[in-house]
Amino acid sequence: MDINGNGFLSLAEVDKGIRDVVNLPVLFELKPVIMRAFQAAKTLVKSKSKHDDDFITKAEYPYILKYLR
């Protein structure tokens, strides 16, 4: 899902990954669910850099999958 390879996932990358990588078109149509899962997951691990607050880190990735499930 990390298209640019920076180690972080933006909301757009998560959105595109759900459509193209995970291949769940039904979930892709549920934008509010994706947004809520992203917002909840990105706050679970204490930030180590200024980018951690706006993106999903590797440590938070399992949480967004759990929330989407």
Secondary structure, DSSP 8 states (H G I E B T S, - for coil): --TT-SS-B-HHHHHHHHHHTS--HHHHT-HHHHHHHHHHHTTSS--SSTTTTTSB-TTTHHHHHHHH-
